[in-house]
Amino acid sequence: MAEKLTVEQSNAAISSDQPIIQACDLTREVNIGEDKLVILQDINLRIRAGESAAIVGTSGSGKSTLLGLLAGLDVPTRGSVFLDGEDIFKLNEDERAQLRGRLLGFMFQSFQLLPSLTALENVMLPLELLAVGNARAIAYDWLERVGLKKRVKHYPRLLSGGEQQRVAIARAFVTHPKMLFADEPTGNLDMITGAQIIDLMFQINQEQGTTLVLVTHDKNLSARCSHIIELVAGRIVSEKA
């Protein structure tokens, strides 16, 4: 006879089935004069903790809008998003910002580094916003980890595109976020550098068990993901998980 699960084991099994990211009937519309433009319509998705999910589709399909809604950076016309069990659109803007600071890391195609800060200071910034002690030492360790030990005092304008994205990776992971959202993280990089950044991102992601959500046109990047969501004209047309 099979051994019965303990209460703790049963709860763990239930918890493992719960999505860390869930969208329910998510719709985003904008009014243009007397017309209504539907950017996203009735999006329903579930992403489990530790998954790597790619959101793919042609330009204008709604990929970046979906990522922004999942992060609570934009507000839907209707529908809900749950992050780690929290209904984020029941929170006000300040509360959503606090939740992002606790749960999320971000990477962008344009890197989004602050030009007036050194590489080290850029990586320190999320730690300082969370009042984490010893931020300088932690940030230095992360820059060494991504191969930029000799670039810590350099400003973004003195770094190559690949080096800037390495700084962005260190900044995204430095707070050990539960989720990392990335919008075209290799879009401004050449093929070889992009491949190196993909390898580095997945290596760190696997080490930390972060849930990774990517918007990408890069087929090599989406192929590395365990969950692929395809959008066409604001709707999910296929999903592989």
C-alpha positions, -999 to 999 in steps of 0.1 A, spaced: 0 0 0 13 34 -8 25 54 21 2 83 31 16 118 27 22 138 58 4 172 61 36 190 53 42 168 22 6 173 11 8 211 14 40 211 -5 25 191 -33 -5 215 -35 19 245 -33 40 232 -62 10 232 -85 2 268 -78 13 293 -104 37 321 -93 23 342 -122 -13 340 -133 -33 362 -157 -71 359 -158 -92 374 -187 -65 401 -191 -76 428 -216 -60 461 -226 -78 486 -248 -71 522 -257 -94 548 -272 -82 566 -303 -107 593 -311 -140 575 -315 -123 542 -322 -112 515 -297 -79 497 -302 -77 463 -286 -41 456 -277 -47 424 -257 -79 404 -254 -89 378 -228 -54 366 -219 -53 336 -196 -20 321 -186 -3 303 -157 35 302 -151 49 279 -125 77 288 -101 111 281 -116 99 280 -152 114 299 -181 87 313 -203 91 331 -236 64 354 -250 68 354 -288 50 370 -317 54 395 -345 58 433 -338 25 447 -327 12 414 -313 10 428 -277 41 411 -262 56 441 -244 22 453 -233 16 418 -217 49 419 -199 41 454 -186 7 442 -173 22 411 -157 47 434 -139 20 459 -128 37 487 -148 5 492 -167 -32 488 -157 -56 466 -177 -90 476 -190 -102 445 -173 -89 413 -159 -65 402 -131 -29 394 -125 -16 374 -95 21 375 -86 31 350 -59 -6 348 -49 -11 386 -47 -38 402 -68 -17 432 -79 -45 454 -93 -61 455 -59 -30 473 -48 -24 510 -53 5 523 -74 28 526 -44 20 492 -32 26 477 -66 60 494 -67 69 479 -33 58 445 -45 80 448 -76 109 457 -54 104 426 -34 97 401 -61 109 412 -95 141 419 -114 141 435 -148 162 435 -180 156 456 -211 167 458 -247 181 493 -241 198 481 -208 183 511 -189 215 518 -170 218 552 -154 245 571 -173 256 592 -143 264 561 -122 293 537 -126 287 500 -132 291 494 -95 267 521 -85 241 509 -110 242 474 -95 241 488 -59 210 509 -67 183 482 -61 200 471 -29 200 507 -16 163 511 -25 156 481 -3 180 494 24 202 463 22 233 465 42 268 461 26 254 469 -8 288 479 -23 304 445 -14 274 426 -27 273 446 -60 311 441 -65 307 404 -60 280 403 -87 300 423 -112 329 399 -106 306 370 -112 295 384 -146 331 390 -156 333 427 -151 357 429 -121 379 454 -141 350 475 -151 333 484 -118 343 521 -120 334 525 -156 303 546 -167 279 530 -192 292 551 -221 326 535 -216 312 499 -218 304 478 -249 268 467 -255 276 432 -241 293 447 -210 263 470 -204 239 440 -206 262 421 -181 258 450 -157 220 448 -163 221 411 -155 240 417 -123 215 445 -114 185 422 -122 197 393 -101 214 412 -72 183 412 -50 177 374 -56 142 381 -71 116 354 -73 108 365 -109 129 381 -137 111 399 -165 132 406 -196 121 426 -227 142 417 -258 174 413 -236 195 404 -267 178 428 -291 207 453 -293 235 427 -293 253 409 -321 248 372 -325 279 361 -307 275 385 -278 238 377 -276 246 340 -273 270 347 -244 244 368 -226 218 341 -231 242 315 -216 250 337 -186 214 346 -180 202 310 -179 232 299 -159 224 324 -131 187 317 -134 191 280 -129 214 285 -99 189 308 -82 157 290 -93 142 323 -105 111 323 -126 121 338 -160 96 356 -183 111 368 -216 97 388 -245 118 380 -275 122 377 -313 153 356 -308 145 320 -317 177 307 -300 165 324 -268 129 312 -269 141 276 -277 159 276 -244 126 282 -225 104 254 -211 72 274 -218 65 293 -250 34 316 -253 27 329 -289 6 360 -294 -11 371 -326 -31 404 -326 -34 404 -289 -45 369 -284 -27 337 -273 -28 314 -304 -5 287 -291 12 276 -259 38 249 -253 47 240 -217 
